[in-house]
């Protein structure tokens, strides 16, 4: 049964809508990137290796990201990483070589790793509680 209760907190609605749109964008990006690379005549092995560079960059930068967030703040980390990520997204279509695509994808992943950590560490505890409460309230059937 679909819950009938609405989420009352406007901020929680905005966060959920942003997460939804961001998730759709990430999914589209992950789906379209191999197709774009295949159109550029990259071999399957090269496309797989580029995916490994991307995943490795996320993992490598997620590990020290907690210390980075604690040192310069979650907000500053978010701003810097979003700008880095935007630059990588803007540079990606300009790349035509394996080296260029690999470097831009690794750079994009290096921005994405701390971004994920800063998103989770940067949300104040009271807002985290409000999000959980709103989600659980909306999921409970009306009485």
Secondary structure, 3 states (H helix, E strand, C coil): CCCCCCCCCHHHHHHHHHHHHHHHHHHHHHHHHHHHHHHCCCCHHHHHHHHHHHHHHHHHHHHHHHHHHHHHCHHHHHHHHHHHHHHHHHHHCCCCCHHHHHHHHHHHHHHHHHHHHHHHHCCCHHHHHHHHHHHHHHHCCCC
